[in-house]
Amino acid sequence: MRIDARWLIASSLVLVVAACGKKAQPATEQAAAPAERNATVAAQVAAVTEPCTLLTAEDVKDATGKPAQTPVPNNTNPRVCDIAVGEYGSVNVTYEPGSAESTPEQFVSVMNENKIPLTEQTGVGDRAFFADHGSGMIQLNGFKGHGYVSVTMLIPDLNAEQGKAAAIKLVNKALSRI
């Protein structure tokens, strides 16, 4: 399988943007955080730590109409899973468990700072946004609780409408598993 460097850069950008958008809290505020909020976040992190459990080859085939291979962990980032589609396509799923301080608003703010246009998508998780990196990839970021899932697709023979519909199906499926 041939992997385009733009694909790796874009998938890494999602995680960097998420990490940079988190604001540090003083130790006194962290200590004062409600126990139930921390328990909820801990339960989410424990529920899914492996992004390759979020989508199957069959999920990708059902959404895209293209044959897909078994998901494999990304060699450089443990929060990313790669799924080869057809001869040259790929789907990348990223899971970020986040924290009580991670919000869709912070995500939007960081993306805006990085001049990455977003389009809000209804009917996906608590909130969801398509990110336009300008490279022909389709990326949908869906939030559920304090975590989020990002599906990035580069499938040459899907048009934009088909790709967006597939991304919506895949993010909803992945969010149902966290």
PEHU-V89758 format. One record per residue. N is the residue number from 1. RES is the residue in one small letter. SS is DSSP state (H for helix, E for strand, L for the rest). PHI is phi in whole degrees, -180 to 180 (NA if undefined). D_FIRST is the distance of its C-alpha to the first C-alpha in Angstrom with 2 decimals. Layout:
# PEHU-V89758
{{N,RES,SS,PHI,D_FIRST} {N,RES,SS,PHI,D_FIRST}}
This chain:
# PEHU-V89758
{{1,m,L,NA,0.00} {2,r,L,-90,3.79} {3,i,L,-111,6.39} {4,d,L,-78,9.80} {5,a,H,-61,12.74} {6,r,H,-61,14.82} {7,w,H,-62,12.85} {8,l,H,-65,13.57} {9,i,H,-65,17.06} {10,a,H,-65,17.88} {11,s,H,-68,16.98} {12,s,H,-70,19.01} {13,l,H,-60,21.74} {14,v,H,-58,22.46} {15,l,H,-70,23.36} {16,v,H,-64,25.28} {17,v,H,-61,27.19} {18,a,H,-63,28.10} {19,a,H,-68,29.30} {20,c,H,-71,31.28} {21,g,L,-80,32.95} {22,k,L,-82,34.63} {23,k,L,-95,38.22} {24,a,L,-74,39.82} {25,q,L,-106,42.92} {26,p,L,-61,45.99} {27,a,H,-56,46.54} {28,t,H,-67,49.58} {29,e,H,-71,47.64} {30,q,H,-63,44.96} {31,a,H,-67,47.74} {32,a,L,-87,49.36} {33,a,L,-62,46.29} {34,p,L,-61,47.19} {35,a,H,-61,46.21} {36,e,H,-68,44.95} {37,r,H,-64,42.46} {38,n,H,-65,41.08} {39,a,H,-66,41.02} {40,t,H,-63,39.04} {41,v,H,-64,36.36} {42,a,H,-61,36.29} {43,a,H,-65,35.92} {44,q,H,-64,32.93} {45,v,H,-63,31.18} {46,a,H,-68,32.06} {47,a,H,-63,30.93} {48,v,L,-143,27.23} {49,t,L,-118,25.80} {50,e,L,-113,22.33} {51,p,H,-64,20.21} {52,c,H,-73,18.09} {53,t,H,-89,21.43} {54,l,L,-85,21.70} {55,l,L,-137,19.34} {56,t,L,-110,18.21} {57,a,H,-60,15.72} {58,e,H,-65,18.97} {59,d,H,-59,19.98} {60,v,H,-67,16.91} {61,k,H,-63,17.43} {62,d,H,-62,21.13} {63,a,H,-78,20.75} {64,t,H,-101,18.26} {65,g,L,78,19.05} {66,k,L,-115,15.41} {67,p,L,-64,13.93} {68,a,E,-130,12.15} {69,q,L,-94,10.88} {70,t,L,-61,13.08} {71,p,L,-59,13.25} {72,v,E,-130,12.51} {73,p,E,-61,14.53} {74,n,L,-68,13.34} {75,n,L,-69,13.88} {76,t,L,-111,16.33} {77,n,L,-140,18.13} {78,p,L,-70,19.69} {79,r,L,-91,20.54} {80,v,E,-125,16.98} {81,c,E,-126,14.72} {82,d,E,-111,11.15} {83,i,E,-132,10.45} {84,a,E,-75,7.50} {85,v,E,-129,9.64} {86,g,L,59,9.85} {87,e,L,-79,7.54} {88,y,L,-128,6.84} {89,g,E,-89,8.84} {90,s,E,-156,9.25} {91,v,E,-123,12.48} {92,n,E,-123,13.77} {93,v,E,-117,17.13} {94,t,E,-120,19.56} {95,y,E,-118,22.88} {96,e,E,-121,25.78} {97,p,L,-65,28.92} {98,g,L,65,31.08} {99,s,L,-150,34.77} {100,a,L,-61,38.04} {101,e,L,-91,38.02} {102,s,L,-82,34.63} {103,t,L,-135,35.33} {104,p,H,-59,33.77} {105,e,H,-63,36.39} {106,q,H,-66,35.18} {107,f,H,-58,31.58} {108,v,H,-61,32.95} {109,s,H,-60,35.05} {110,v,H,-66,32.26} {111,m,H,-64,30.02} {112,n,H,-63,33.11} {113,e,H,-60,33.79} {114,n,L,-90,30.31} {115,k,L,56,30.97} {116,i,L,-104,28.12} {117,p,E,-64,29.60} {118,l,E,-121,29.70} {119,t,E,-129,30.75} {120,e,E,-71,32.22} {121,q,L,-121,31.14} {122,t,L,-82,33.76} {123,g,L,80,33.32} {124,v,L,-130,30.49} {125,g,L,55,31.60} {126,d,L,-74,34.48} {127,r,E,-158,33.07} {128,a,E,-151,29.81} {129,f,E,-141,28.62} {130,f,E,-82,26.01} {131,a,E,-108,25.05} {132,d,E,-105,24.54} {133,h,L,-86,22.60} {134,g,L,73,22.92} {135,s,L,-120,19.31} {136,g,L,88,18.64} {137,m,L,-82,17.24} {138,i,E,-113,19.33} {139,q,E,-131,20.48} {140,l,E,-122,23.20} {141,n,E,-112,25.03} {142,g,E,-117,27.37} {143,f,E,-101,30.21} {144,k,E,-146,32.01} {145,g,L,62,34.81} {146,h,L,-96,33.92} {147,g,E,-106,30.17} {148,y,E,-148,27.44} {149,v,E,-119,24.00} {150,s,E,-121,21.63} {151,v,E,-115,18.91} {152,t,E,-117,16.73} {153,m,E,-125,14.86} {154,l,E,-136,12.99} {155,i,L,-127,12.94} {156,p,L,-52,13.93} {157,d,L,-97,16.28} {158,l,L,-103,18.23} {159,n,L,-79,21.30} {160,a,H,-60,22.67} {161,e,H,-65,25.11} {162,q,H,-64,22.70} {163,g,H,-64,20.29} {164,k,H,-66,23.30} {165,a,H,-62,24.61} {166,a,H,-65,21.38} {167,a,H,-61,21.32} {168,i,H,-61,24.97} {169,k,H,-60,24.42} {170,l,H,-69,21.63} {171,v,H,-67,23.66} {172,n,H,-60,26.77} {173,k,H,-63,25.16} {174,a,H,-65,23.88} {175,l,H,-64,27.30} {176,s,H,-69,29.07} {177,r,L,-102,27.56} {178,i,L,-106,28.82}}
